[in-house]
Structure formats: C-alpha cells, structure tokens
Amino acid sequence: MTENIEMKPRKILGILAVIAASVLFGCGYTTGRIARLEGMSESCNSLWIELISIVYYLSICGVRRKNPFRRIEKKQMLLCITCGAVAVFLSNYMFMVAYSYLPVAETTMLHFLHPTLICIFMCLFFREKITLARFLAIVCSLAGLILINGTISSGTVVGIVAAILTGVFYAVYPVLIQTTSLGEVESLTVVLYMAFFGAVSAAIFSWMNGTFMLPLNTTVLLCDIITAVVNSSGYLLTCYAVKIIGATNAGFGSMLEPITSCVIAALVLGETMKINVLYGAIFIVLSIVFSSLGDLLSERRKAAK
C-alpha cells in the first residue's frame, strides 16, 4: 500500500515533465524556422544547435558538480550514437527541410504522428496491449491533428514527407529509453552523448555536401541559442518522463506541442490561427486524458491482483 501511495506523486512529476517539455519544444519550432528563413543550410543549422546544446549540458553538469562523461557500457554507447544520429540529427535536419516548404503549424502537425507511431510500435514489437483507452487516444490525436492542420495548402510532397519523417526519427528516442538498457543511464548523460553524436553527424554531413557555414547574423545566432536551450531542456524532461510514465503516455502527453507551436507561430511569425485550431486542441487534450486514464486503470488492475 505504501509503495502505491509513493508512486502517485512520481507519476504526477512525470506528467508535468512531459507537459513542460511540450511547451519548450513548441517554442523551438518557431525559432528554428526563423533561422532557416534567414538562409542557414539545414545540416549546418542543426550542427550549431547541437554544439550550443553541448555547452548548455556541460553548464548544467558544472552547476550540479557531476562528471558529464560517465563510463557506460558499449551497448549503451551504441544506443546513444543511434539516438544522436537518428532522433537528434536526422529529425532536426528533416525539420529544417520541411520549413522550406511548410509553415511551422503544418510541419508540427505532421510531426505529431509520432505518439501514434510509438503506440503502434510498442504494441507490435514489445507486446504492449492496445486498450480501449489507448485506442480512443489514438483516434482523438489523429482527429485533433487533422482539425488543426485542415488542408495542407502550401506544401509540396517533399515538405510533407520531411515533416512526417521528423516524427518517425524522433520516435526512436523514447522507444529506446523505455525498451533498452539506455533507460538505466542518468538522463543528463544520455542527452549529452546524444547531442555530441548529433553534432558529429551534422558536421560530417555538412562537410560531405559542402554546406558548412557560420551563423549568418545575430538573429540566426540568437535563434540557434534559444532553440538549443529549449530543445535540450525538452530532451532532458522527456527522458525523465519516459522512465516514469513510459514512451506511449509520454508521446501522447507531448501532444500539447502543436498547440504551443501554433500560438507562438501566430504571435511571432504572423501565421493565421483559425477556429479549427481550437477544435483540434480539444481533441488533443482528450487524447491525453484517455492515455492517462488507461494508465491509471492499468495500475489499479495490477494493484487489485
């Protein structure tokens, strides 16, 4: 009985962490698009964001007086390399490609197929059950995305595919945290290695296609700093949340990101917000409620046994 009582505040912290991460990531989408519109190449913009992220993580380690480069197993290092190259670099790179064709709101909506992808992946390969609550969460999340997105009027096939791939690549991160020994490594160590290998991947790609460049102006530098800080904080909070509430629930909890990105894009970039955004937001909140409800009912059944 005592164990169940102690778990409740921890679950609440996990939910709050993923909500905070959603707000931060939503801010990063807008600043990332501004830098791209200023003329930065996709790969090099990703490179500078990850380099700044490394400095940010090292600063946190310094404040906490912790050794940032703790020794981890070879398998865990390979998983960090995979997350850095795929979930960090490729996901960010595809975001930059999508921004060349689509507004922030539309790019974010398509990216947010990833909670549904995580849920399906976990059910297919790791035998998580699709309960009624999770099924309703999937339906509500897709309905919300469709309503917010409306019709993709300004996009091309390249932009649409790139935006969808951002979600596919990002989904690798929470799934590996939950299903492998990477979840046993301290969150700060995981994200630091991820940023490092993400930066290495971006540097190699920039060198190979000849697109390396310094930040073009103070606007780009400022946007990259903001993007790095909010995204890095978001990765940290997501890692923490996944360890507590699981990849599927964390995925649906992060569905608040599209709402944040729509609001900020409207305020900063002047992108128009329509009534369908409000209706879509309602469905997204419902998806979070159903996902959380399913988790709660599952815990009660286990406790009853």
C-alpha positions in Angstrom: 0.0 0.0 0.0 2.8 2.4 0.9 4.5 1.8 -2.4 1.4 2.7 -4.4 1.0 5.9 -2.5 4.6 6.9 -3.1 4.3 6.2 -6.8 1.4 8.8 -7.3 3.5 11.9 -6.8 6.2 10.4 -9.1 3.6 9.8 -11.8 2.4 13.4 -11.5 6.0 14.7 -11.8 6.3 12.6 -15.0 3.2 14.1 -16.5 4.3 17.6 -15.5 7.7 17.0 -17.0 6.3 15.9 -20.4 3.9 18.9 -20.4 6.8 21.3 -19.7 8.9 19.6 -22.5 5.9 20.1 -24.9 5.9 23.8 -24.2 9.7 24.1 -24.7 9.7 22.1 -27.9 6.8 24.2 -29.2 8.9 27.3 -28.8 11.9 25.7 -30.5 10.0 25.0 -33.7 9.4 28.7 -34.3 12.9 29.9 -33.6 14.3 27.0 -35.8 12.2 28.2 -38.7 13.3 31.8 -38.3 17.0 30.7 -38.6 16.1 28.6 -41.7 14.3 31.5 -43.3 17.4 33.7 -42.7 19.3 31.4 -45.1 21.1 28.8 -42.9 21.6 25.4 -44.5 19.6 22.5 -43.0 22.6 20.5 -41.8 24.7 23.4 -40.6 21.9 24.9 -38.6 21.4 21.5 -36.9 25.2 21.5 -36.2 25.2 24.8 -34.4 22.1 24.0 -32.4 23.8 20.7 -31.2 27.1 22.4 -30.4 25.3 25.0 -28.3 23.3 22.2 -26.6 26.6 20.5 -25.6 27.7 23.7 -23.9 24.4 24.0 -22.2 24.5 20.4 -20.9 28.1 20.9 -19.7 27.0 24.0 -17.8 24.3 22.1 -16.0 26.9 19.4 -15.1 29.2 22.1 -13.8 26.4 23.6 -11.6 25.5 20.2 -10.3 29.2 19.2 -9.9 28.7 16.0 -11.8 31.1 14.2 -14.2 29.3 14.6 -17.5 31.2 11.8 -19.3 30.4 8.8 -17.1 31.5 5.5 -18.4 28.7 3.5 -19.9 28.6 0.0 -21.5 29.4 -0.4 -25.2 25.8 -1.3 -26.0 24.6 1.8 -24.3 27.1 3.9 -26.2 25.9 2.4 -29.5 22.3 3.3 -28.5 23.5 6.9 -27.7 25.1 7.0 -31.2 21.8 5.8 -32.7 19.7 8.3 -30.8 22.2 11.1 -31.7 22.3 10.3 -35.4 18.7 9.5 -35.9 16.5 11.1 -33.2 18.6 14.3 -33.0 20.4 15.0 -36.3 18.0 13.4 -38.8 14.9 14.6 -37.0 16.3 18.2 -36.8 17.5 18.0 -40.4 14.1 16.9 -41.7 12.5 19.8 -39.7 14.8 22.3 -41.5 13.9 20.7 -44.9 10.1 20.8 -44.0 10.4 24.5 -43.0 11.5 25.3 -46.6 8.1 24.2 -47.8 5.6 24.4 -44.9 4.6 26.8 -42.2 5.5 26.0 -38.6 2.0 24.9 -37.7 1.6 22.5 -40.6 5.1 21.0 -40.0 4.4 20.4 -36.4 1.0 18.8 -37.0 2.6 16.2 -39.4 5.5 15.7 -36.9 2.9 14.7 -34.3 2.0 11.5 -35.8 4.9 10.2 -33.7 2.8 9.5 -30.5 0.6 7.2 -32.6 3.6 5.6 -34.2 5.2 5.0 -30.8 2.0 3.4 -29.5 1.7 1.1 -32.6 5.4 0.2 -32.5 5.3 -0.6 -28.8 2.2 -2.9 -29.4 3.7 -4.6 -32.4 7.2 -5.2 -31.2 7.1 -5.1 -27.4 3.6 -6.6 -26.8 2.0 -3.6 -25.2 -1.8 -4.0 -25.3 -4.0 -1.6 -27.2 -6.6 -0.9 -24.6 -9.8 0.9 -25.3 -8.5 4.0 -23.7 -5.3 4.0 -25.9 -7.4 3.3 -29.0 -9.6 6.3 -28.2 -6.4 8.3 -27.5 -5.1 7.4 -31.0 -8.4 8.3 -32.6 -8.6 11.7 -30.8 -4.9 12.5 -31.5 -5.4 11.9 -35.3 -8.7 13.8 -35.3 -7.0 16.7 -33.5 -4.1 16.8 -35.9 -6.5 16.7 -38.9 -8.6 19.5 -37.5 -5.7 21.8 -36.6 -3.9 21.1 -39.9 -7.0 21.5 -42.0 -5.9 21.2 -45.6 -2.2 21.4 -46.5 -2.4 24.2 -49.0 1.2 25.5 -49.2 3.1 22.3 -49.0 4.8 20.0 -51.5 5.4 16.3 -51.4 8.9 16.9 -50.2 7.8 19.1 -47.3 5.1 16.7 -46.3 7.3 13.6 -46.4 10.1 15.5 -44.5 7.6 16.6 -41.8 6.3 13.1 -41.3 9.9 11.7 -41.1 10.7 14.1 -38.3 8.2 12.2 -36.2 9.4 8.8 -37.4 13.0 9.6 -36.5 12.2 11.2 -33.2 10.1 8.2 -32.1 13.4 6.2 -31.9 14.4 8.2 -28.8 11.6 7.5 -26.3 11.2 3.9 -27.5 14.9 3.1 -26.9 14.8 4.8 -23.5 11.9 2.6 -22.4 12.9 -0.8 -24.0 16.7 -0.9 -23.7 19.4 -0.5 -21.1 19.7 3.1 -22.1 16.9 3.8 -19.7 19.2 2.8 -16.8 21.7 5.6 -17.7 21.2 9.0 -16.0 19.2 11.4 -18.2 21.8 14.1 -18.3 24.5 11.7 -19.5 22.2 10.3 -22.2 21.2 13.6 -23.7 24.8 14.9 -23.6 26.0 11.9 -25.6 23.1 12.3 -27.9 23.9 16.0 -28.6 27.6 15.1 -29.2 26.8 12.4 -31.7 24.1 14.5 -33.3 26.7 17.3 -33.7 29.2 14.8 -35.2 26.6 13.5 -37.7 25.7 17.1 -38.7 29.4 18.0 -39.1 30.1 15.0 -41.3 27.0 15.7 -43.4 27.9 19.4 -43.8 31.4 18.6 -44.8 30.3 16.0 -47.3 27.8 18.2 -49.1 29.8 21.4 -48.8 27.2 23.4 -46.8 29.2 24.3 -43.7 28.8 28.0 -42.7 29.0 30.1 -39.6 25.7 31.7 -38.2 24.9 34.4 -40.8 23.9 37.1 -38.4 23.0 37.9 -34.8 19.3 36.9 -35.5 20.4 33.4 -36.5 22.8 33.1 -33.6 20.1 34.2 -31.1 17.6 31.8 -32.6 20.0 28.9 -32.5 20.8 29.6 -28.9 17.1 29.7 -28.0 16.4 26.6 -30.0 19.3 24.7 -28.4 18.4 25.7 -24.8 14.6 24.9 -25.1 15.2 21.7 -27.1 17.9 20.5 -24.7 15.7 21.1 -21.8 12.9 19.3 -23.6 15.1 16.2 -24.2 16.0 16.1 -20.6 12.5 16.4 -19.4 11.3 13.8 -21.9 14.0 11.3 -20.8 12.9 11.8 -17.2 9.2 11.4 -18.1 9.6 8.3 -20.2 11.4 6.5 -17.3 8.3 7.2 -15.1 5.2 7.0 -17.3 6.5 5.1 -20.4 7.1 6.0 -24.0 3.4 5.8 -25.1 2.0 8.0 -22.4 4.9 10.5 -22.8 4.2 10.5 -26.5 0.5 11.4 -26.0 1.4 13.9 -23.3 3.6 15.7 -25.7 0.6 16.4 -28.0 0.4 19.8 -26.3 3.4 20.8 -28.5 1.2 21.6 -31.6 -0.9 24.0 -29.6 2.2 25.8 -28.3 3.8 26.0 -31.7 0.5 27.3 -33.3 0.2 30.1 -30.7 3.9 31.1 -30.9 3.9 31.0 -34.7 0.9 33.2 -34.8 2.4 35.7 -32.4 6.0 35.8 -33.8 5.6 34.9 -37.5 2.1 36.1 -38.1 0.8 32.7 -39.1 -3.0 32.8 -39.0 -4.9 30.8 -36.4 -8.3 29.5 -37.3 -11.3 28.1 -35.4 -10.3 24.6 -36.4 -7.2 25.0 -34.2 -9.4 25.4 -31.2 -11.4 22.3 -32.0 -8.2 20.3 -32.7 -6.8 21.4 -29.4 -9.9 20.0 -27.6 -9.3 16.6 -29.3 -5.6 16.7 -28.4 -6.4 17.3 -24.7 -8.9 14.4 -24.9 -6.2 12.1 -26.3 -4.0 13.0 -23.2 -7.0 12.3 -20.9 -7.7 8.9 -22.4 -4.0 7.9 -22.4 -3.6 8.9 -18.7 -6.9 7.2 -17.9 -5.8 4.0 -19.5 -2.5 4.1 -17.5 -4.4 4.7 -14.2 -6.9 1.8 -14.8 -4.0 -0.5 -15.7 -2.2 0.3 -12.4 -5.4 -0.3 -10.5 -5.9 -3.7 -12.1 -2.3 -4.6 -11.2 -2.8 -3.4 -7.6 -6.0 -5.4 -7.3 -4.2 -8.6 -8.3 
